């Protein structure tokens, strides 16, 4: 657990991002979240965090908009007097035959999953000191793709492996750690545990169940806490054993 400090969590208005933001707030951190469209949900998350006695704010920023990402980072750092933690969580889940994917869609998905993370790290690091933590949220599909239709998604999330390892070397001398968390099937609006494909997804897991967003948040909390101070350049899969 990390007591005190400040964090920026992208895509923090719902799902895994909201769970991460709330967990960090519960651990005593001031937290800023970004959101793209769900202003009401982002507001609800901020209110819940503020009720815990921490400073919380939401900033609208499309993950494809480089200037908006930089502005969101600057606003969070100004509000908190710096940044200790960055969690690159915002993402989408493109699915379908690879033959139907357009070049424009490839560019958009890579911008959201890879370019945005790179830009946000560039923007956040000047506001960090030794002890800073960066966590990228990937996907268990980079370890195993169980069926067709996920090529673009898996490719875009795989980029975070190289980014995480490279940044761990770049930022290690500054005392900043960089790690990667790969969620598997997690009960969110994007992939509900009672959805049409849920039973099939459960069959791929060793434990026979979906993860909760809080399971992913707990791993992030460990990495940004005291227990994660000597962990960097590493990837952690939270997927109920789907890639076991």
C-alpha positions, -999 to 999 in steps of 0.1 A, spaced: 0 0 0 12 35 -9 1 62 16 1 97 3 14 108 -31 -6 115 -63 -16 96 -94 -30 100 -129 -51 71 -142 -63 73 -178 -97 59 -186 -106 61 -150 -143 67 -153 -153 31 -155 -143 -5 -155 -107 -14 -146 -96 22 -146 -122 32 -121 -113 3 -99 -76 13 -100 -84 50 -92 -106 41 -63 -80 16 -49 -53 42 -50 -75 68 -34 -84 42 -7 -47 38 -1 -44 75 5 -34 90 -28 -47 121 -46 -60 109 -79 -68 124 -113 -86 105 -139 -91 110 -176 -123 101 -195 -134 104 -231 -172 105 -231 -187 93 -198 -187 126 -179 -213 115 -154 -195 83 -145 -162 101 -142 -179 126 -119 -193 98 -97 -158 82 -94 -143 116 -84 -171 121 -58 -164 86 -44 -127 93 -41 -132 128 -26 -154 112 1 -123 92 12 -107 125 21 -83 128 -9 -80 154 -36 -96 141 -68 -104 154 -103 -115 143 -137 -102 157 -170 -117 150 -204 -90 138 -228 -94 116 -259 -66 91 -261 -60 100 -297 -55 137 -289 -19 143 -280 -24 179 -269 -53 169 -246 -32 141 -230 -4 166 -223 -28 191 -209 -45 165 -187 -11 155 -173 -1 192 -167 -34 199 -149 -30 169 -126 6 178 -118 -4 214 -111 -33 204 -89 -12 179 -69 22 197 -69 37 169 -89 30 133 -99 41 101 -82 22 75 -103 10 72 -139 -13 44 -149 -18 41 -187 -52 23 -187 -74 39 -214 -82 15 -242 -107 0 -266 -114 -36 -277 -115 -38 -315 -127 -73 -327 -134 -87 -361 -119 -104 -392 -85 -90 -399 -94 -87 -436 -119 -61 -428 -96 -38 -407 -88 -5 -424 -55 13 -423 -73 41 -405 -85 17 -378 -50 3 -373 -37 39 -368 -64 47 -343 -60 16 -322 -22 20 -321 -26 57 -312 -49 48 -283 -29 18 -269 7 27 -278 12 63 -288 -9 76 -259 11 57 -234 44 70 -248 31 106 -249 18 104 -213 51 91 -200 69 119 -217 45 144 -202 45 129 -167 82 121 -161 92 158 -157 68 160 -128 82 128 -111 110 123 -87 129 92 -76 103 67 -64 79 75 -92 59 46 -107 45 39 -141 21 10 -148 9 2 -183 -23 -19 -186 -20 -45 -214 -39 -77 -220 -35 -114 -215 -41 -117 -253 -5 -108 -259 4 -141 -242 -22 -162 -258 -49 -155 -285 -75 -182 -281 -94 -175 -313 -97 -154 -344 -106 -117 -346 -82 -103 -321 -51 -97 -342 -52 -58 -342 -60 -57 -305 -32 -81 -296 -7 -63 -318 -15 -30 -303 -12 -42 -267 20 -61 -275 36 -28 -282 34 -21 -245 58 -49 -238 86 -32 -256 76 2 -243 77 -11 -207 111 -28 -210 126 2 -228 113 27 -204 125 6 -174 161 11 -187 155 48 -196 140 57 -163 158 33 -139 187 57 -133 161 83 -122 146 59 -96 114 55 -116 99 20 -121 79 9 -151 58 -22 -152 30 -39 -171 -2 -56 -160 -21 -79 -183 -57 -84 -174 -76 -114 -187 -114 -117 -189 -126 -91 -164 -161 -83 -155 -167 -49 -170 -191 -33 -194 -167 -41 -222 -167 -78 -214 -194 -86 -188 -193 -119 -168 -228 -126 -179 -222 -117 -216 -229 -141 -245 -192 -153 -247 -186 -154 -209 -190 -192 -204 -166 -199 -233 -140 -175 -218 -143 -191 -184 -135 -225 -200 -101 -211 -210 -91 -202 -174 -75 -225 -149 -98 -212 -121 -130 -213 -142 -140 -177 -134 -138 -141 -145 -116 -116 -127 -131 -86 -110 -117 -51 -118 -105 -50 -82 -82 -79 -88 -63 -59 -114 -64 -28 -91 -48 -48 -63 -18 -58 -85 -14 -22 -96 -15 -11 -59 12 -35 -51 35 -23 -79 31 14 -69 35 6 -32 65 -2 -11 65 -38 -22 71 -28 -58 102 -6 -53 126 -31 -68 102 -44 -95 107 -28 -130 105 -39 -166 82 -68 -156 48 -80 -167 21 -95 -145 -9 -115 -158 -41 -113 -139 -64 -137 -158 -75 -166 -135 -49 -188 -152 -60 -184 -189 -24 -184 -201 -12 -210 -176 
